[in-house]
Amino acid sequence: MVSHQQDEREQTILDSINEGVFTVDLQWRITSFNRAAEEITKVPRAEALGRRCSDVFRASICENACALRRTMSSRKPVLNATAHIISRGGERIPIRISTALLKDNDGQVIGGVETFQDLSPIEQLQKELKARYTFEDIVGHSAPMLKLFEIMPQIAASSSTVLIEGPSGTGKELFARAIHSLSPRRNRPFVAVNCGALPDTLLESELFGHKAGAFTDARRDKPGRFALANGGTLFLDEIGDVSPAMQVRLLRVLQERMIEPLGSVEPIKVDVRVVTATNRDLSRLVREGAFREDLYYRVRVVSLRLPSLSQRREDIPLLVDHLLGKFNRLQGREIEGVSEEVMARLMEYEYPGNVRELENILEQAFVLCRGRMIELHHLPAELRPAVPAGGNPMSLEAMEKLLIGEALRRHRGNRRKTAAQLGIDPSTLYRKLKSLKIEF
């Protein structure tokens, strides 16, 4: 009777613990299983008792790295090992494990005890923190990027025409796709056209379509990109390269929301949100008479200016991590990162091709790398000589000094705002200013 009451008391104590707890005998059969263990694994206690623990948990370390088995053989506890289990519903659950021996009153080992904590909330928090710096497929935590992230949802929610300006390789189409995917039109088509890649005659047919017989090779009707994007979003890249004649046609479509396919006598009404992009200075083209002023104000109802990569150097480590993760997924590899020397070189490079150039550099290095870490000799030849002969590559200290200096300049010397952007305490920033001898 006393033993039964003691068992009940022990079970009550175990059930009050937030961590999962179970015990096994020397044959690895579960002898106790608390309420938290039931909740985490979704396996009822009655079903778990008497079964081998590996059959219940289906954990990633059960096969060849069982923490409890290690404790039983070494007679030493295991603390804070990590693994994942598969719940009864097939859900992958990350856990943290600690183990110890279970002894009777005479000190004889009669089994083992394992406690495990569900790390899913922590893992989710980490994902949310990472998501703060990722907007769709756009990555950044620099001040210019966070400002863009902040206004993007409002821009997406409207139906206004958008002009995205920025140097080549800054990700203008990524921003256009993000606007579309966050908009009420997200379930309708997103259609992209590079206006600078086609001559006028082809561009006109591509945008507005044509009827059969409109010209020699027009054997059947072809819908244009405006028609294909009906209800959705049409992205016109390199809008600054279109001819004056095409500018007139585009202006009419934006004003009337009607298109006329080549060879047609009936205009067609379209419901399309237009997003345009250019790497040229449209306002200067307007002043020079190369771009129509009325069209400029039609496409520039809302405008976004994307920074060059050299204006957001603090995003480079984040971009490197993101791009390597993408390459690993695509090619089934597990490259862990880049060496300190490589990161220093990537941080000081000017990137005339911006993010696209960084991606190309990393992809080449990824292909050449046979180990776990990208080294300096994996980079393209033009990036390997970091400095003139006899010099030293940029050190991590110099890199840190560069980033802090740029952040200070952006905030006009305001240390509180600078520290907030860098994610450090103002007192830490003060110490770094002193140790790195940064004057502002």
URCOR-V437647 format. One record per residue. N is the residue number from 0. RES is the residue in one small letter. SS is DSSP state (H for helix, E for strand, L for the rest). PSI is psi in degrees with one decimal (NA if undefined). Layout:
# URCOR-V437647
N,RES,SS,PSI
N,RES,SS,PSI
This chain:
# URCOR-V437647
0,m,L,-45.6
1,v,H,-42.1
2,s,H,-40.5
3,h,H,-43.6
4,q,H,-38.0
5,q,H,-41.8
6,d,H,-41.9
7,e,H,-40.8
8,r,H,-42.3
9,e,H,-39.2
10,q,H,-37.8
11,t,H,-42.3
12,i,H,-45.6
13,l,H,-38.5
14,d,H,-17.4
15,s,L,-7.1
16,i,L,138.6
17,n,L,-23.7
18,e,L,150.2
19,g,E,137.4
20,v,E,133.5
21,f,E,157.2
22,t,E,153.5
23,v,E,155.9
24,d,E,-171.6
25,l,L,-12.0
26,q,L,12.2
27,w,L,23.3
28,r,E,137.3
29,i,E,127.3
30,t,E,-18.4
31,s,E,153.9
32,f,E,109.8
33,n,L,176.6
34,r,H,-40.1
35,a,H,-36.2
36,a,H,-38.8
37,e,H,-45.1
38,e,H,-38.9
39,i,H,-44.8
40,t,H,-17.8
41,k,L,22.6
42,v,L,122.3
43,p,L,148.0
44,r,H,-45.1
45,a,H,-30.7
46,e,H,-29.2
47,a,H,-38.2
48,l,L,131.7
49,g,L,-12.1
50,r,L,157.2
51,r,E,140.0
52,c,H,-34.1
53,s,H,-29.3
54,d,H,-28.2
55,v,H,-42.4
56,f,H,-31.8
57,r,L,50.9
58,a,L,158.0
59,s,L,-21.0
60,i,L,2.7
61,c,L,-37.2
62,e,L,-52.0
63,n,L,4.4
64,a,L,36.3
65,c,L,122.0
66,a,H,-38.7
67,l,H,-38.2
68,r,H,-37.8
69,r,H,-40.6
70,t,H,-41.6
71,m,H,-35.4
72,s,H,-35.7
73,s,H,-13.9
74,r,L,20.6
75,k,L,141.4
76,p,L,156.3
77,v,E,131.7
78,l,E,129.4
79,n,E,38.2
80,a,E,151.6
81,t,E,148.9
82,a,E,-173.0
83,h,E,149.9
84,i,E,162.8
85,i,E,117.9
86,s,L,171.8
87,r,L,-30.4
88,g,L,5.8
89,g,L,7.3
90,e,L,135.1
91,r,E,122.9
92,i,E,117.7
93,p,E,138.5
94,i,E,158.3
95,r,E,131.5
96,i,E,141.0
97,s,E,143.2
98,t,E,157.9
99,a,E,163.3
100,l,E,150.1
101,l,E,122.6
102,k,E,154.3
103,d,L,-174.2
104,n,L,-20.7
105,d,L,3.0
106,g,L,8.8
107,q,L,137.5
108,v,E,123.2
109,i,E,1.5
110,g,E,-154.5
111,g,E,161.7
112,v,E,139.9
113,e,E,134.2
114,t,E,144.7
115,f,E,142.3
116,q,E,134.1
117,d,E,117.4
118,l,L,5.5
119,s,H,-44.9
120,p,H,-38.7
121,i,H,-43.5
122,e,H,-39.6
123,q,H,-39.8
124,l,H,-41.1
125,q,H,-40.5
126,k,H,-40.1
127,e,H,-38.8
128,l,H,-41.6
129,k,H,-37.7
130,a,H,-25.3
131,r,L,-27.5
132,y,L,12.8
133,t,E,125.3
134,f,E,105.2
135,e,L,-120.3
136,d,L,14.8
137,i,E,130.4
138,v,E,135.6
139,g,L,147.8
140,h,L,12.5
141,s,L,160.5
142,a,H,-44.8
143,p,H,-38.0
144,m,H,-40.1
145,l,H,-33.8
146,k,H,-40.9
147,l,H,-43.3
148,f,H,-36.5
149,e,H,-37.9
150,i,H,-12.7
151,m,H,-43.8
152,p,H,-39.1
153,q,H,-41.2
154,i,H,-42.8
155,a,H,-35.8
156,a,H,-22.0
157,s,L,174.8
158,s,L,11.1
159,s,L,151.8
160,t,L,140.3
161,v,E,138.0
162,l,E,122.7
163,i,E,117.5
164,e,E,145.9
165,g,L,159.1
166,p,L,161.2
167,s,L,140.3
168,g,L,7.8
169,t,L,-4.2
170,g,L,36.1
171,k,H,-40.0
172,e,H,-34.5
173,l,H,-42.4
174,f,H,-40.8
175,a,H,-43.0
176,r,H,-36.4
177,a,H,-42.2
178,i,H,-45.0
179,h,H,-47.1
180,s,H,-19.1
181,l,L,-4.2
182,s,L,167.3
183,p,L,-12.0
184,r,L,10.1
185,r,L,-27.1
186,n,L,3.9
187,r,L,173.7
188,p,L,147.6
189,f,E,118.9
190,v,E,128.4
191,a,E,140.4
192,v,E,131.3
193,n,E,102.2
194,c,H,-27.0
195,g,H,-10.4
196,a,H,-5.5
197,l,L,140.5
198,p,L,163.1
199,d,H,-45.9
200,t,H,-42.6
201,l,H,-39.1
202,l,H,-38.9
203,e,H,-46.5
204,s,H,-38.7
205,e,H,-40.4
206,l,H,-43.5
207,f,H,-11.9
208,g,E,179.1
209,h,E,160.0
210,k,L,155.9
211,a,L,132.6
212,g,L,2.3
213,a,L,-30.0
214,f,L,177.1
215,t,L,-47.4
216,d,L,4.9
217,a,L,85.3
218,r,L,-20.7
219,r,L,164.4
220,d,L,141.2
221,k,E,121.1
222,p,E,142.4
223,g,L,176.4
224,r,H,-31.7
225,f,H,-43.2
226,a,H,-39.7
227,l,H,-29.5
228,a,L,6.4
229,n,L,127.5
230,g,L,-13.6
231,g,L,-138.5
232,t,E,134.3
233,l,E,122.9
234,f,E,115.2
235,l,E,99.4
236,d,E,149.9
237,e,L,49.8
238,i,H,-24.0
239,g,H,-9.8
240,d,H,-1.9
241,v,L,151.8
242,s,L,162.0
243,p,H,-39.2
244,a,H,-42.8
245,m,H,-31.2
246,q,H,-39.3
247,v,H,-44.6
248,r,H,-41.9
249,l,H,-39.9
250,l,H,-43.1
251,r,H,-42.7
252,v,H,-42.9
253,l,H,-30.4
254,q,H,-44.5
255,e,H,-15.3
256,r,L,38.7
257,m,E,142.5
258,i,E,154.3
259,e,L,106.1
260,p,L,150.7
261,l,E,132.4
262,g,L,-1.1
263,s,L,151.1
264,v,L,-4.7
265,e,L,120.2
266,p,L,151.6
267,i,E,128.9
268,k,E,136.3
269,v,L,146.0
270,d,L,92.2
271,v,L,134.6
272,r,E,126.5
273,v,E,127.7
274,v,E,126.8
275,t,E,162.6
276,a,E,153.2
277,t,E,150.0
278,n,L,7.9
279,r,L,163.9
280,d,L,96.5
281,l,H,-36.6
282,s,H,-36.9
283,r,H,-39.7
284,l,H,-35.4
285,v,H,-45.3
286,r,H,-32.8
287,e,L,-3.2
288,g,L,12.6
289,a,L,-11.6
290,f,L,133.4
291,r,L,132.4
292,e,H,-40.5
293,d,H,-36.7
294,l,H,-37.6
295,y,H,-46.5
296,y,H,-22.4
297,r,H,-40.9
298,v,H,-17.5
299,r,L,40.7
300,v,L,-46.0
301,v,E,135.8
302,s,E,144.1
303,l,E,134.3
304,r,E,119.5
305,l,L,135.6
306,p,L,151.6
307,s,L,163.3
308,l,H,-31.3
309,s,H,-16.1
310,q,H,-1.6
311,r,L,50.8
312,r,H,-29.4
313,e,H,-13.2
314,d,H,-12.2
315,i,H,-47.9
316,p,H,-38.6
317,l,H,-41.4
318,l,H,-39.9
319,v,H,-47.3
320,d,H,-43.4
321,h,H,-45.2
322,l,H,-40.5
323,l,H,-37.4
324,g,H,-41.0
325,k,H,-45.5
326,f,H,-39.2
327,n,H,-44.1
328,r,H,-42.6
329,l,H,-35.0
330,q,H,5.5
331,g,L,37.2
332,r,L,176.7
333,e,L,53.0
334,i,L,128.2
335,e,L,-28.1
336,g,E,-158.5
337,v,E,153.4
338,s,L,166.4
339,e,H,-38.2
340,e,H,-39.9
341,v,H,-45.4
342,m,H,-41.4
343,a,H,-41.0
344,r,H,-40.7
345,l,H,-33.3
346,m,H,-30.2
347,e,H,-11.1
348,y,L,150.4
349,e,L,-24.2
350,y,L,69.0
351,p,L,-25.4
352,g,L,6.5
353,n,H,-144.8
354,v,H,-36.4
355,r,H,-39.3
356,e,H,-40.9
357,l,H,-42.3
358,e,H,-42.3
359,n,H,-41.0
360,i,H,-47.8
361,l,H,-35.7
362,e,H,-41.6
363,q,H,-45.7
364,a,H,-37.9
365,f,H,-42.8
366,v,H,-39.5
367,l,H,-23.5
368,c,L,124.8
369,r,L,-10.1
370,g,L,-150.3
371,r,L,-12.6
372,m,E,132.2
373,i,E,125.6
374,e,L,172.2
375,l,H,-37.6
376,h,H,-7.7
377,h,H,-15.9
378,l,L,157.4
379,p,L,152.6
380,a,H,-38.4
381,e,H,-15.0
382,l,H,-13.7
383,r,H,-45.7
384,p,L,92.4
385,a,L,-33.9
386,v,L,168.0
387,p,L,157.5
388,a,L,137.1
389,g,L,-11.6
390,g,L,-178.7
391,n,L,146.3
392,p,L,161.1
393,m,L,128.0
394,s,L,165.7
395,l,H,-33.6
396,e,H,-42.2
397,a,H,-36.8
398,m,H,-43.8
399,e,H,-41.2
400,k,H,-40.3
401,l,H,-47.6
402,l,H,-44.1
403,i,H,-41.8
404,g,H,-42.7
405,e,H,-41.2
406,a,H,-40.9
407,l,H,-41.6
408,r,H,-40.6
409,r,H,-35.2
410,h,L,19.1
411,r,L,41.7
412,g,L,0.8
413,n,L,108.0
414,r,H,-33.7
415,r,H,-46.6
416,k,H,-37.8
417,t,H,-45.8
418,a,H,-40.6
419,a,H,-42.9
420,q,H,-37.7
421,l,H,-10.2
422,g,L,29.6
423,i,L,163.2
424,d,L,144.5
425,p,H,-34.8
426,s,H,-35.9
427,t,H,-42.1
428,l,H,-42.8
429,y,H,-44.2
430,r,H,-39.1
431,k,H,-38.8
432,l,H,-38.9
433,k,H,-47.5
434,s,H,-33.1
435,l,L,-2.6
436,k,L,49.0
437,i,L,123.2
438,e,L,138.8
439,f,L,NA
